[in-house]
Amino acid sequence: MATQRPIDFRKRRLRELAAFFALAFGIWPIVAIGVVGGYGFLVWFYQMIYGPPGPHGG
């Protein structure tokens, strides 16, 4: 069996921090905006077809 080299913990930690910051400040905000915007679009489109909520007529 080959001898494993000790893991360079500094490089690993830097990679993990870079991945965390990419997710926390890059990808997840874009996903959150997309989900909220998509939901808003669905509500808007639904109300375009069926009308706004509330009593009808009068």
mmCIF file of the N, C-alpha and C atoms, coordinates in Angstrom:
data_MODEL
# 
_entry.id   MODEL 
# 
loop_
_atom_site.group_PDB 
_atom_site.id 
_atom_site.type_symbol 
_atom_site.label_atom_id 
_atom_site.label_alt_id 
_atom_site.label_comp_id 
_atom_site.label_asym_id 
_atom_site.label_entity_id 
_atom_site.label_seq_id 
_atom_site.pdbx_PDB_ins_code 
_atom_site.Cartn_x 
_atom_site.Cartn_y 
_atom_site.Cartn_z 
_atom_site.occupancy 
_atom_site.B_iso_or_equiv 
_atom_site.pdbx_formal_charge 
_atom_site.auth_seq_id 
_atom_site.auth_comp_id 
_atom_site.auth_asym_id 
_atom_site.auth_atom_id 
_atom_site.pdbx_PDB_model_num 
ATOM 1   N N  . MET A 1 1  ? 0.846   -1.176 0.000   1.00 0.00 ? 1  MET A N  1 
ATOM 2   C CA . MET A 1 1  ? 0.000   0.000  0.000   1.00 0.00 ? 1  MET A CA 1 
ATOM 3   C C  . MET A 1 1  ? 0.895   1.243  0.000   1.00 0.00 ? 1  MET A C  1 
ATOM 4   N N  . ALA A 1 2  ? 0.504   2.214  -0.754  1.00 0.00 ? 2  ALA A N  1 
ATOM 5   C CA . ALA A 1 2  ? 1.300   3.436  -0.858  1.00 0.00 ? 2  ALA A CA 1 
ATOM 6   C C  . ALA A 1 2  ? 1.137   4.277  0.410   1.00 0.00 ? 2  ALA A C  1 
ATOM 7   N N  . THR A 1 3  ? 2.209   4.919  0.782   1.00 0.00 ? 3  THR A N  1 
ATOM 8   C CA . THR A 1 3  ? 2.171   5.789  1.951   1.00 0.00 ? 3  THR A CA 1 
ATOM 9   C C  . THR A 1 3  ? 1.460   7.085  1.580   1.00 0.00 ? 3  THR A C  1 
ATOM 10  N N  . GLN A 1 4  ? 0.484   7.449  2.386   1.00 0.00 ? 4  GLN A N  1 
ATOM 11  C CA . GLN A 1 4  ? -0.255  8.678  2.098   1.00 0.00 ? 4  GLN A CA 1 
ATOM 12  C C  . GLN A 1 4  ? 0.498   9.879  2.642   1.00 0.00 ? 4  GLN A C  1 
ATOM 13  N N  . ARG A 1 5  ? 0.503   10.916 1.854   1.00 0.00 ? 5  ARG A N  1 
ATOM 14  C CA . ARG A 1 5  ? 1.127   12.166 2.256   1.00 0.00 ? 5  ARG A CA 1 
ATOM 15  C C  . ARG A 1 5  ? 0.231   12.867 3.267   1.00 0.00 ? 5  ARG A C  1 
ATOM 16  N N  . PRO A 1 6  ? 0.798   13.472 4.286   1.00 0.00 ? 6  PRO A N  1 
ATOM 17  C CA . PRO A 1 6  ? -0.069  14.209 5.219   1.00 0.00 ? 6  PRO A CA 1 
ATOM 18  C C  . PRO A 1 6  ? -0.823  15.318 4.487   1.00 0.00 ? 6  PRO A C  1 
ATOM 19  N N  . ILE A 1 7  ? -2.076  15.477 4.848   1.00 0.00 ? 7  ILE A N  1 
ATOM 20  C CA . ILE A 1 7  ? -2.922  16.478 4.193   1.00 0.00 ? 7  ILE A CA 1 
ATOM 21  C C  . ILE A 1 7  ? -2.457  17.871 4.612   1.00 0.00 ? 7  ILE A C  1 
ATOM 22  N N  . ASP A 1 8  ? -2.341  18.732 3.652   1.00 0.00 ? 8  ASP A N  1 
ATOM 23  C CA . ASP A 1 8  ? -1.986  20.111 3.950   1.00 0.00 ? 8  ASP A CA 1 
ATOM 24  C C  . ASP A 1 8  ? -3.252  20.822 4.429   1.00 0.00 ? 8  ASP A C  1 
ATOM 25  N N  . PHE A 1 9  ? -3.374  20.957 5.732   1.00 0.00 ? 9  PHE A N  1 
ATOM 26  C CA . PHE A 1 9  ? -4.604  21.486 6.316   1.00 0.00 ? 9  PHE A CA 1 
ATOM 27  C C  . PHE A 1 9  ? -4.835  22.947 5.960   1.00 0.00 ? 9  PHE A C  1 
ATOM 28  N N  . ARG A 1 10 ? -3.789  23.702 5.743   1.00 0.00 ? 10 ARG A N  1 
ATOM 29  C CA . ARG A 1 10 ? -3.981  25.111 5.370   1.00 0.00 ? 10 ARG A CA 1 
ATOM 30  C C  . ARG A 1 10 ? -4.649  25.215 4.004   1.00 0.00 ? 10 ARG A C  1 
ATOM 31  N N  . LYS A 1 11 ? -4.173  24.418 3.042   1.00 0.00 ? 11 LYS A N  1 
ATOM 32  C CA . LYS A 1 11 ? -4.780  24.455 1.703   1.00 0.00 ? 11 LYS A CA 1 
ATOM 33  C C  . LYS A 1 11 ? -6.222  23.975 1.762   1.00 0.00 ? 11 LYS A C  1 
ATOM 34  N N  . ARG A 1 12 ? -6.447  22.917 2.529   1.00 0.00 ? 12 ARG A N  1 
ATOM 35  C CA . ARG A 1 12 ? -7.803  22.389 2.643   1.00 0.00 ? 12 ARG A CA 1 
ATOM 36  C C  . ARG A 1 12 ? -8.728  23.433 3.282   1.00 0.00 ? 12 ARG A C  1 
ATOM 37  N N  . ARG A 1 13 ? -8.243  24.089 4.324   1.00 0.00 ? 13 ARG A N  1 
ATOM 38  C CA . ARG A 1 13 ? -9.057  25.100 4.993   1.00 0.00 ? 13 ARG A CA 1 
ATOM 39  C C  . ARG A 1 13 ? -9.350  26.268 4.058   1.00 0.00 ? 13 ARG A C  1 
ATOM 40  N N  . LEU A 1 14 ? -8.364  26.698 3.294   1.00 0.00 ? 14 LEU A N  1 
ATOM 41  C CA . LEU A 1 14 ? -8.589  27.792 2.347   1.00 0.00 ? 14 LEU A CA 1 
ATOM 42  C C  . LEU A 1 14 ? -9.611  27.399 1.281   1.00 0.00 ? 14 LEU A C  1 
ATOM 43  N N  . ARG A 1 15 ? -9.521  26.147 0.802   1.00 0.00 ? 15 ARG A N  1 
ATOM 44  C CA . ARG A 1 15 ? -10.501 25.686 -0.189  1.00 0.00 ? 15 ARG A CA 1 
ATOM 45  C C  . ARG A 1 15 ? -11.904 25.650 0.405   1.00 0.00 ? 15 ARG A C  1 
ATOM 46  N N  . GLU A 1 16 ? -12.013 25.185 1.645   1.00 0.00 ? 16 GLU A N  1 
ATOM 47  C CA . GLU A 1 16 ? -13.325 25.136 2.286   1.00 0.00 ? 16 GLU A CA 1 
ATOM 48  C C  . GLU A 1 16 ? -13.880 26.536 2.530   1.00 0.00 ? 16 GLU A C  1 
ATOM 49  N N  . LEU A 1 17 ? -13.018 27.459 2.939   1.00 0.00 ? 17 LEU A N  1 
ATOM 50  C CA . LEU A 1 17 ? -13.475 28.840 3.128   1.00 0.00 ? 17 LEU A CA 1 
ATOM 51  C C  . LEU A 1 17 ? -13.908 29.465 1.804   1.00 0.00 ? 17 LEU A C  1 
ATOM 52  N N  . ALA A 1 18 ? -13.161 29.206 0.748   1.00 0.00 ? 18 ALA A N  1 
ATOM 53  C CA . ALA A 1 18 ? -13.535 29.735 -0.566  1.00 0.00 ? 18 ALA A CA 1 
ATOM 54  C C  . ALA A 1 18 ? -14.874 29.158 -1.014  1.00 0.00 ? 18 ALA A C  1 
ATOM 55  N N  . ALA A 1 19 ? -15.074 27.862 -0.785  1.00 0.00 ? 19 ALA A N  1 
ATOM 56  C CA . ALA A 1 19 ? -16.348 27.241 -1.151  1.00 0.00 ? 19 ALA A CA 1 
ATOM 57  C C  . ALA A 1 19 ? -17.492 27.826 -0.322  1.00 0.00 ? 19 ALA A C  1 
ATOM 58  N N  . PHE A 1 20 ? -17.246 28.040 0.973   1.00 0.00 ? 20 PHE A N  1 
ATOM 59  C CA . PHE A 1 20 ? -18.275 28.616 1.834   1.00 0.00 ? 20 PHE A CA 1 
ATOM 60  C C  . PHE A 1 20 ? -18.672 30.010 1.367   1.00 0.00 ? 20 PHE A C  1 
ATOM 61  N N  . PHE A 1 21 ? -17.675 30.853 1.097   1.00 0.00 ? 21 PHE A N  1 
ATOM 62  C CA . PHE A 1 21 ? -17.983 32.218 0.671   1.00 0.00 ? 21 PHE A CA 1 
ATOM 63  C C  . PHE A 1 21 ? -18.658 32.236 -0.696  1.00 0.00 ? 21 PHE A C  1 
ATOM 64  N N  . ALA A 1 22 ? -18.270 31.330 -1.580  1.00 0.00 ? 22 ALA A N  1 
ATOM 65  C CA . ALA A 1 22 ? -18.924 31.260 -2.890  1.00 0.00 ? 22 ALA A CA 1 
ATOM 66  C C  . ALA A 1 22 ? -20.392 30.883 -2.728  1.00 0.00 ? 22 ALA A C  1 
ATOM 67  N N  . LEU A 1 23 ? -20.665 29.931 -1.834  1.00 0.00 ? 23 LEU A N  1 
ATOM 68  C CA . LEU A 1 23 ? -22.053 29.537 -1.608  1.00 0.00 ? 23 LEU A CA 1 
ATOM 69  C C  . LEU A 1 23 ? -22.826 30.610 -0.842  1.00 0.00 ? 23 LEU A C  1 
ATOM 70  N N  . ALA A 1 24 ? -22.225 31.121 0.232   1.00 0.00 ? 24 ALA A N  1 
ATOM 71  C CA . ALA A 1 24 ? -22.946 32.038 1.118   1.00 0.00 ? 24 ALA A CA 1 
ATOM 72  C C  . ALA A 1 24 ? -23.225 33.385 0.469   1.00 0.00 ? 24 ALA A C  1 
ATOM 73  N N  . PHE A 1 25 ? -22.302 33.869 -0.336  1.00 0.00 ? 25 PHE A N  1 
ATOM 74  C CA . PHE A 1 25 ? -22.461 35.219 -0.886  1.00 0.00 ? 25 PHE A CA 1 
ATOM 75  C C  . PHE A 1 25 ? -22.618 35.233 -2.400  1.00 0.00 ? 25 PHE A C  1 
ATOM 76  N N  . GLY A 1 26 ? -22.605 34.093 -3.042  1.00 0.00 ? 26 GLY A N  1 
ATOM 77  C CA . GLY A 1 26 ? -22.711 34.054 -4.491  1.00 0.00 ? 26 GLY A CA 1 
ATOM 78  C C  . GLY A 1 26 ? -23.909 33.260 -4.966  1.00 0.00 ? 26 GLY A C  1 
ATOM 79  N N  . ILE A 1 27 ? -23.905 31.979 -4.672  1.00 0.00 ? 27 ILE A N  1 
ATOM 80  C CA . ILE A 1 27 ? -24.903 31.087 -5.261  1.00 0.00 ? 27 ILE A CA 1 
ATOM 81  C C  . ILE A 1 27 ? -26.245 31.172 -4.534  1.00 0.00 ? 27 ILE A C  1 
ATOM 82  N N  . TRP A 1 28 ? -26.239 31.076 -3.193  1.00 0.00 ? 28 TRP A N  1 
ATOM 83  C CA . TRP A 1 28 ? -27.510 31.054 -2.472  1.00 0.00 ? 28 TRP A CA 1 
ATOM 84  C C  . TRP A 1 28 ? -28.318 32.334 -2.598  1.00 0.00 ? 28 TRP A C  1 
ATOM 85  N N  . PRO A 1 29 ? -27.717 33.518 -2.589  1.00 0.00 ? 29 PRO A N  1 
ATOM 86  C CA . PRO A 1 29 ? -28.541 34.715 -2.830  1.00 0.00 ? 29 PRO A CA 1 
ATOM 87  C C  . PRO A 1 29 ? -29.199 34.710 -4.207  1.00 0.00 ? 29 PRO A C  1 
ATOM 88  N N  . ILE A 1 30 ? -28.493 34.222 -5.210  1.00 0.00 ? 30 ILE A N  1 
ATOM 89  C CA . ILE A 1 30 ? -29.076 34.147 -6.555  1.00 0.00 ? 30 ILE A CA 1 
ATOM 90  C C  . ILE A 1 30 ? -30.227 33.153 -6.573  1.00 0.00 ? 30 ILE A C  1 
ATOM 91  N N  . VAL A 1 31 ? -30.056 32.009 -5.909  1.00 0.00 ? 31 VAL A N  1 
ATOM 92  C CA . VAL A 1 31 ? -31.123 31.009 -5.839  1.00 0.00 ? 31 VAL A CA 1 
ATOM 93  C C  . VAL A 1 31 ? -32.329 31.576 -5.089  1.00 0.00 ? 31 VAL A C  1 
ATOM 94  N N  . ALA A 1 32 ? -32.086 32.273 -3.981  1.00 0.00 ? 32 ALA A N  1 
ATOM 95  C CA . ALA A 1 32 ? -33.190 32.844 -3.201  1.00 0.00 ? 32 ALA A CA 1 
ATOM 96  C C  . ALA A 1 32 ? -33.963 33.874 -4.015  1.00 0.00 ? 32 ALA A C  1 
ATOM 97  N N  . ILE A 1 33 ? -33.259 34.739 -4.717  1.00 0.00 ? 33 ILE A N  1 
ATOM 98  C CA . ILE A 1 33 ? -33.925 35.743 -5.555  1.00 0.00 ? 33 ILE A CA 1 
ATOM 99  C C  . ILE A 1 33 ? -34.718 35.059 -6.664  1.00 0.00 ? 33 ILE A C  1 
ATOM 100 N N  . GLY A 1 34 ? -34.165 34.009 -7.239  1.00 0.00 ? 34 GLY A N  1 
ATOM 101 C CA . GLY A 1 34 ? -34.867 33.275 -8.286  1.00 0.00 ? 34 GLY A CA 1 
ATOM 102 C C  . GLY A 1 34 ? -36.133 32.609 -7.779  1.00 0.00 ? 34 GLY A C  1 
ATOM 103 N N  . VAL A 1 35 ? -36.076 32.030 -6.582  1.00 0.00 ? 35 VAL A N  1 
ATOM 104 C CA . VAL A 1 35 ? -37.257 31.364 -6.020  1.00 0.00 ? 35 VAL A CA 1 
ATOM 105 C C  . VAL A 1 35 ? -38.345 32.385 -5.695  1.00 0.00 ? 35 VAL A C  1 
ATOM 106 N N  . VAL A 1 36 ? -37.981 33.471 -5.045  1.00 0.00 ? 36 VAL A N  1 
ATOM 107 C CA . VAL A 1 36 ? -38.972 34.500 -4.699  1.00 0.00 ? 36 VAL A CA 1 
ATOM 108 C C  . VAL A 1 36 ? -39.537 35.139 -5.963  1.00 0.00 ? 36 VAL A C  1 
ATOM 109 N N  . GLY A 1 37 ? -38.683 35.429 -6.925  1.00 0.00 ? 37 GLY A N  1 
ATOM 110 C CA . GLY A 1 37 ? -39.155 35.999 -8.188  1.00 0.00 ? 37 GLY A CA 1 
ATOM 111 C C  . GLY A 1 37 ? -40.044 35.041 -8.953  1.00 0.00 ? 37 GLY A C  1 
ATOM 112 N N  . GLY A 1 38 ? -39.692 33.756 -8.946  1.00 0.00 ? 38 GLY A N  1 
ATOM 113 C CA . GLY A 1 38 ? -40.525 32.752 -9.612  1.00 0.00 ? 38 GLY A CA 1 
ATOM 114 C C  . GLY A 1 38 ? -41.892 32.633 -8.970  1.00 0.00 ? 38 GLY A C  1 
ATOM 115 N N  . TYR A 1 39 ? -41.930 32.664 -7.637  1.00 0.00 ? 39 TYR A N  1 
ATOM 116 C CA . TYR A 1 39 ? -43.214 32.612 -6.943  1.00 0.00 ? 39 TYR A CA 1 
ATOM 117 C C  . TYR A 1 39 ? -44.053 33.851 -7.258  1.00 0.00 ? 39 TYR A C  1 
ATOM 118 N N  . GLY A 1 40 ? -43.420 35.008 -7.259  1.00 0.00 ? 40 GLY A N  1 
ATOM 119 C CA . GLY A 1 40 ? -44.136 36.237 -7.605  1.00 0.00 ? 40 GLY A CA 1 
ATOM 120 C C  . GLY A 1 40 ? -44.690 36.188 -9.017  1.00 0.00 ? 40 GLY A C  1 
ATOM 121 N N  . PHE A 1 41 ? -43.908 35.644 -9.944  1.00 0.00 ? 41 PHE A N  1 
ATOM 122 C CA . PHE A 1 41 ? -44.385 35.512 -11.319 1.00 0.00 ? 41 PHE A CA 1 
ATOM 123 C C  . PHE A 1 41 ? -45.580 34.578 -11.390 1.00 0.00 ? 41 PHE A C  1 
ATOM 124 N N  . LEU A 1 42 ? -45.544 33.461 -10.649 1.00 0.00 ? 42 LEU A N  1 
ATOM 125 C CA . LEU A 1 42 ? -46.675 32.531 -10.664 1.00 0.00 ? 42 LEU A CA 1 
ATOM 126 C C  . LEU A 1 42 ? -47.939 33.184 -10.110 1.00 0.00 ? 42 LEU A C  1 
ATOM 127 N N  . VAL A 1 43 ? -47.815 33.929 -9.024  1.00 0.00 ? 43 VAL A N  1 
ATOM 128 C CA . VAL A 1 43 ? -48.977 34.619 -8.450  1.00 0.00 ? 43 VAL A CA 1 
ATOM 129 C C  . VAL A 1 43 ? -49.503 35.655 -9.437  1.00 0.00 ? 43 VAL A C  1 
ATOM 130 N N  . TRP A 1 44 ? -48.613 36.415 -10.042 1.00 0.00 ? 44 TRP A N  1 
ATOM 131 C CA . TRP A 1 44 ? -49.018 37.434 -11.009 1.00 0.00 ? 44 TRP A CA 1 
ATOM 132 C C  . TRP A 1 44 ? -49.746 36.793 -12.193 1.00 0.00 ? 44 TRP A C  1 
ATOM 133 N N  . PHE A 1 45 ? -49.205 35.703 -12.719 1.00 0.00 ? 45 PHE A N  1 
ATOM 134 C CA . PHE A 1 45 ? -49.813 35.045 -13.872 1.00 0.00 ? 45 PHE A CA 1 
ATOM 135 C C  . PHE A 1 45 ? -51.164 34.440 -13.494 1.00 0.00 ? 45 PHE A C  1 
ATOM 136 N N  . TYR A 1 46 ? -51.246 33.847 -12.300 1.00 0.00 ? 46 TYR A N  1 
ATOM 137 C CA . TYR A 1 46 ? -52.511 33.285 -11.829 1.00 0.00 ? 46 TYR A CA 1 
ATOM 138 C C  . TYR A 1 46 ? -53.582 34.376 -11.730 1.00 0.00 ? 46 TYR A C  1 
ATOM 139 N N  . GLN A 1 47 ? -53.204 35.536 -11.191 1.00 0.00 ? 47 GLN A N  1 
ATOM 140 C CA . GLN A 1 47 ? -54.172 36.620 -11.051 1.00 0.00 ? 47 GLN A CA 1 
ATOM 141 C C  . GLN A 1 47 ? -54.518 37.247 -12.396 1.00 0.00 ? 47 GLN A C  1 
ATOM 142 N N  . MET A 1 48 ? -53.626 37.152 -13.358 1.00 0.00 ? 48 MET A N  1 
ATOM 143 C CA . MET A 1 48 ? -53.957 37.631 -14.700 1.00 0.00 ? 48 MET A CA 1 
ATOM 144 C C  . MET A 1 48 ? -55.076 36.789 -15.304 1.00 0.00 ? 48 MET A C  1 
ATOM 145 N N  . ILE A 1 49 ? -55.077 35.499 -15.023 1.00 0.00 ? 49 ILE A N  1 
ATOM 146 C CA . ILE A 1 49 ? -56.068 34.596 -15.604 1.00 0.00 ? 49 ILE A CA 1 
ATOM 147 C C  . ILE A 1 49 ? -57.366 34.603 -14.800 1.00 0.00 ? 49 ILE A C  1 
ATOM 148 N N  . TYR A 1 50 ? -57.276 34.478 -13.471 1.00 0.00 ? 50 TYR A N  1 
ATOM 149 C CA . TYR A 1 50 ? -58.460 34.309 -12.631 1.00 0.00 ? 50 TYR A CA 1 
ATOM 150 C C  . TYR A 1 50 ? -58.890 35.575 -11.900 1.00 0.00 ? 50 TYR A C  1 
ATOM 151 N N  . GLY A 1 51 ? -58.150 36.638 -12.003 1.00 0.00 ? 51 GLY A N  1 
ATOM 152 C CA . GLY A 1 51 ? -58.504 37.885 -11.334 1.00 0.00 ? 51 GLY A CA 1 
ATOM 153 C C  . GLY A 1 51 ? -57.930 37.952 -9.932  1.00 0.00 ? 51 GLY A C  1 
ATOM 154 N N  . PRO A 1 52 ? -57.953 39.148 -9.357  1.00 0.00 ? 52 PRO A N  1 
ATOM 155 C CA . PRO A 1 52 ? -57.401 39.306 -8.012  1.00 0.00 ? 52 PRO A CA 1 
ATOM 156 C C  . PRO A 1 52 ? -58.293 38.636 -6.970  1.00 0.00 ? 52 PRO A C  1 
ATOM 157 N N  . PRO A 1 53 ? -57.736 38.349 -5.798  1.00 0.00 ? 53 PRO A N  1 
ATOM 158 C CA . PRO A 1 53 ? -58.555 37.737 -4.754  1.00 0.00 ? 53 PRO A CA 1 
ATOM 159 C C  . PRO A 1 53 ? -59.549 38.744 -4.182  1.00 0.00 ? 53 PRO A C  1 
ATOM 160 N N  . GLY A 1 54 ? -60.584 38.226 -3.568  1.00 0.00 ? 54 GLY A N  1 
ATOM 161 C CA . GLY A 1 54 ? -61.590 39.092 -2.958  1.00 0.00 ? 54 GLY A CA 1 
ATOM 162 C C  . GLY A 1 54 ? -62.956 38.839 -3.563  1.00 0.00 ? 54 GLY A C  1 
ATOM 163 N N  . PRO A 1 55 ? -63.953 39.551 -3.058  1.00 0.00 ? 55 PRO A N  1 
ATOM 164 C CA . PRO A 1 55 ? -65.309 39.352 -3.570  1.00 0.00 ? 55 PRO A CA 1 
ATOM 165 C C  . PRO A 1 55 ? -65.427 39.836 -5.018  1.00 0.00 ? 55 PRO A C  1 
ATOM 166 N N  . HIS A 1 56 ? -66.179 39.074 -5.785  1.00 0.00 ? 56 HIS A N  1 
ATOM 167 C CA . HIS A 1 56 ? -66.383 39.426 -7.194  1.00 0.00 ? 56 HIS A CA 1 
ATOM 168 C C  . HIS A 1 56 ? -67.779 40.022 -7.370  1.00 0.00 ? 56 HIS A C  1 
ATOM 169 N N  . GLY A 1 57 ? -67.892 40.989 -8.219  1.00 0.00 ? 57 GLY A N  1 
ATOM 170 C CA . GLY A 1 57 ? -69.187 41.620 -8.468  1.00 0.00 ? 57 GLY A CA 1 
ATOM 171 C C  . GLY A 1 57 ? -69.517 42.642 -7.377  1.00 0.00 ? 57 GLY A C  1 
ATOM 172 N N  . GLY A 1 58 ? -70.671 43.171 -7.472  1.00 0.00 ? 58 GLY A N  1 
ATOM 173 C CA . GLY A 1 58 ? -70.993 44.118 -6.420  1.00 0.00 ? 58 GLY A CA 1 
ATOM 174 C C  . GLY A 1 58 ? -72.167 44.926 -6.670  1.00 0.00 ? 58 GLY A C  1 
# 
